Amino acid sequence: MNKAIREPFLATDIGGTHARLALVRTRGDGGIEIVDQHKYLCADFPGLAPILADFLAGRGAVDDAAIGCAGMRRGDTIISLNLPWPVSLPEVRALGIARASAVNDFVAVAYATQCMGPDDGVALMPGGPSTEPGPVLVVGPGTGFGAALRVPVGDGWKVLPSEAGQVSLAPGTARERQVLAKLQGDAGYVSVEQVVSGPGLLRLYRALCAIEGAAPRCATPADVADAAALGSDPQAVEAVALFCAQFGSLLADTVMVTGATRAFVAGGIVTKIRGLLERSEFAARFLDKGEMRRVLERVPVRLIDHPHKGVIGAASWYLQQRAA
């Protein structure tokens, strides 16, 4: 490890809804150990710096901070559609943190996959009898739709960030085209994350209620997921079914575009609806690529179910950057 880093150091996973902060250090086997951690609701604070200040109060100063954050870094600013406020690294360093650097949250998750064990996830698609070497795709419907690609380079690999959630939604059935038309309204452009995300599930539900002339009974994505599981609201049941089908198509599209030979799925909403996902059209739509079905059948898809994957990934990324 780089001896310039004083442990423990700060690692964060900043999403559109929650900010997860942790003090971390390296284990003897090279893995990441969480010493202390806390989760904040982003909307309760005017910016990232006050969250960091609150977390560090009483825990002592740190010299290093690995900021895993939704969005794209441009200079010392993170640009994101899903965060409630801008993120500025100079504001972070003004707290007395000598070295602070930021990475896209799904790049961090891609780094975390190297730290994951067999008990840290479940198979959504088994894939072929053997895994071919090649790019590893990490995607996740959360507050938005995140994605990153881990690409082999020489004896190592490099992680490429992505804003795959901003591509245009491509409906695959007449019902999906009807829903897209309702979502478009006068705007025209509908991104995939406007449907394949936590807020997207609620947006789907409301569109279906409007189409059917039904009064919405669900107020949050979790309400929609719960009502679908109970079968108590027909629009909730259909919303989850459409979500799963479109997610399957989107994941296959992204695998085809990137040439990925493995895929990992992260994101709280998928974990919540996992049972419904496994009984949905997700798998069928993932494989629905004509002759390319034979390629997709060999791609294992695994759901990462680790509560600290974001901070572990940010810490792993930071350590490798400092050691380079």
ZAMARGU-4260 file (C-alpha; in steps of 0.2 Angstrom, whole numbers, plus 5000, padded with zeros to 4 digits):
<rodrens>
0) 5000/5000/5000 | 5005/5018/4997 | 5013/5024/5014 | 5007/5042/5011 | 4989/5037/5015
5) 4986/5038/5034 | 4973/5025/5039 | 4959/5025/5042 | 4954/5036/5028 | 4937/5042/5021
10) 4927/5033/5008 | 4910/5038/5002 | 4896/5032/4990 | 4885/5048/4986 | 4869/5044/4976
15) 4854/5054/4972 | 4845/5049/4988 | 4858/5043/5001 | 4876/5047/5005 | 4885/5033/5013
20) 4901/5037/5022 | 4914/5026/5030 | 4931/5026/5038 | 4941/5012/5030 | 4957/5003/5031
25) 4966/4989/5022 | 4966/4971/5028 | 4981/4960/5028 | 4974/4951/5013 | 4973/4967/5003
30) 4954/4969/5005 | 4945/4984/5012 | 4939/4984/5030 | 4925/4996/5036 | 4930/5004/5053
35) 4915/5015/5055 | 4900/5020/5044 | 4884/5030/5043 | 4871/5034/5030 | 4863/5051/5027
40) 4848/5057/5017 | 4855/5069/5004 | 4840/5080/5004 | 4843/5084/5023 | 4859/5094/5019
45) 4863/5109/5008 | 4878/5100/5001 | 4891/5087/5002 | 4903/5097/5013 | 4891/5098/5028
50) 4888/5079/5027 | 4906/5076/5028 | 4909/5088/5042 | 4895/5080/5052 | 4902/5063/5049
55) 4920/5068/5054 | 4914/5077/5070 | 4920/5067/5085 | 4928/5054/5073 | 4944/5064/5070
60) 4952/5072/5055 | 4957/5062/5040 | 4970/5066/5026 | 4963/5056/5012 | 4945/5055/5005
65) 4939/5044/4991 | 4923/5052/4984 | 4912/5039/4975 | 4898/5050/4967 | 4884/5049/4955
70) 4888/5059/4939 | 4903/5064/4928 | 4919/5073/4935 | 4925/5088/4925 | 4940/5096/4933
75) 4936/5098/4952 | 4917/5097/4949 | 4905/5083/4948 | 4891/5085/4936 | 4875/5075/4939
80) 4857/5075/4935 | 4852/5065/4951 | 4861/5074/4965 | 4851/5088/4974 | 4866/5099/4974
85) 4883/5101/4965 | 4899/5093/4972 | 4915/5103/4973 | 4931/5095/4978 | 4939/5112/4984
90) 4924/5113/4996 | 4929/5095/5002 | 4947/5100/5004 | 4942/5115/5014 | 4937/5104/5028
95) 4955/5100/5031 | 4956/5085/5020 | 4973/5086/5012 | 4969/5074/4997 | 4952/5071/4990
100) 4948/5064/4974 | 4932/5059/4965 | 4926/5044/4954 | 4909/5040/4946 | 4899/5029/4958
105) 4898/5015/4946 | 4916/5015/4942 | 4918/5012/4961 | 4906/4998/4960 | 4916/4990/4946
110) 4931/4991/4957 | 4921/4983/4971 | 4918/4968/4960 | 4936/4962/4962 | 4933/4962/4981
115) 4916/4952/4980 | 4915/4934/4986 | 4903/4921/4981 | 4891/4925/4995 | 4890/4943/4990
120) 4877/4941/4976 | 4865/4929/4967 | 4864/4923/4949 | 4850/4931/4938 | 4857/4923/4922
125) 4868/4908/4924 | 4878/4911/4908 | 4888/4898/4899 | 4898/4883/4905 | 4914/4894/4905
130) 4917/4912/4906 | 4927/4920/4892 | 4939/4934/4896 | 4933/4951/4891 | 4925/4967/4897
135) 4915/4966/4913 | 4899/4977/4914 | 4892/4984/4929 | 4874/4992/4929 | 4862/4997/4941
140) 4844/5005/4942 | 4845/5017/4958 | 4840/5035/4958 | 4846/5035/4940 | 4853/5021/4929
145) 4872/5019/4932 | 4884/5009/4922 | 4903/5006/4920 | 4914/4994/4910 | 4929/4985/4917
150) 4941/4982/4902 | 4956/4971/4902 | 4972/4980/4897 | 4988/4971/4896 | 4990/4961/4913
155) 4978/4973/4922 | 4962/4982/4918 | 4954/4999/4917 | 4937/5005/4921 | 4928/5016/4910
160) 4913/5027/4916 | 4897/5029/4907 | 4881/5039/4906 | 4871/5024/4899 | 4856/5030/4908
165) 4854/5045/4896 | 4852/5035/4880 | 4834/5036/4873 | 4822/5023/4878 | 4818/5010/4865
170) 4801/5001/4868 | 4799/4983/4862 | 4780/4980/4863 | 4764/4990/4858 | 4760/4993/4877
175) 4778/5000/4879 | 4775/5011/4865 | 4759/5017/4872 | 4767/5021/4889 | 4782/5030/4880
180) 4769/5041/4871 | 4762/5045/4888 | 4779/5049/4895 | 4784/5059/4881 | 4770/5072/4881
185) 4777/5088/4873 | 4795/5084/4878 | 4799/5071/4865 | 4815/5063/4873 | 4813/5050/4886
190) 4829/5043/4893 | 4831/5025/4899 | 4833/5030/4917 | 4816/5039/4917 | 4809/5021/4917
195) 4823/5009/4922 | 4827/5017/4939 | 4818/5018/4956 | 4809/5034/4952 | 4806/5027/4934
200) 4796/5013/4942 | 4785/5026/4950 | 4784/5036/4934 | 4779/5020/4924 | 4765/5017/4937
205) 4758/5034/4936 | 4758/5033/4917 | 4748/5017/4917 | 4736/5024/4930 | 4734/5039/4918
210) 4731/5027/4903 | 4718/5017/4912 | 4710/5032/4921 | 4714/5024/4938 | 4718/5035/4953
215) 4736/5031/4959 | 4736/5023/4976 | 4756/5021/4977 | 4766/5037/4982 | 4784/5029/4981
220) 4794/5016/4971 | 4793/5005/4987 | 4774/5007/4987 | 4773/5001/4969 | 4785/4986/4973
225) 4775/4981/4988 | 4758/4982/4980 | 4765/4972/4965 | 4771/4959/4977 | 4754/4958/4985
230) 4745/4959/4969 | 4734/4972/4976 | 4735/4985/4963 | 4734/4980/4944 | 4744/4995/4938
235) 4758/4992/4951 | 4759/4974/4945 | 4760/4979/4927 | 4772/4993/4931 | 4785/4981/4938
240) 4782/4969/4924 | 4786/4983/4911 | 4801/4988/4922 | 4808/4971/4922 | 4805/4968/4903
245) 4813/4984/4898 | 4828/4982/4910 | 4831/4965/4902 | 4831/4973/4884 | 4842/4987/4890
250) 4855/4976/4899 | 4856/4965/4883 | 4858/4981/4872 | 4872/4987/4884 | 4881/4970/4883
255) 4880/4970/4864 | 4887/4988/4863 | 4901/4985/4875 | 4905/4967/4871 | 4904/4962/4889
260) 4907/4944/4894 | 4900/4946/4911 | 4888/4958/4919 | 4885/4963/4937 | 4869/4972/4943
265) 4868/4984/4958 | 4854/4995/4964 | 4842/4994/4978 | 4826/4993/4968 | 4832/4977/4959
270) 4836/4969/4976 | 4818/4974/4982 | 4809/4966/4967 | 4821/4951/4965 | 4807/4938/4966
275) 4796/4947/4954 | 4811/4950/4942 | 4815/4931/4942 | 4797/4927/4937 | 4796/4941/4924
280) 4800/4943/4906 | 4818/4950/4911 | 4827/4934/4905 | 4817/4932/4889 | 4820/4950/4884
285) 4838/4949/4888 | 4840/4934/4876 | 4828/4941/4863 | 4842/4946/4850 | 4839/4934/4836
290) 4855/4925/4831 | 4864/4935/4845 | 4854/4924/4858 | 4868/4911/4857 | 4881/4925/4863
295) 4870/4931/4877 | 4866/4914/4883 | 4885/4913/4888 | 4885/4929/4898 | 4882/4927/4917
300) 4872/4941/4925 | 4874/4942/4944 | 4865/4953/4957 | 4878/4961/4969 | 4869/4961/4986
305) 4883/4969/4997 | 4878/4984/5008 | 4894/4993/5007 | 4899/4990/4989 | 4900/5008/4985
310) 4912/5013/4998 | 4923/4998/4996 | 4924/5001/4978 | 4928/5020/4980 | 4942/5015/4993
315) 4949/5001/4981 | 4949/5014/4967 | 4958/5027/4978 | 4971/5015/4984 | 4976/5009/4966
320) 4976/5027/4960 | 4988/5032/4974 | 4999/5017/4971 | 5001/5020/4953
</rodrens>
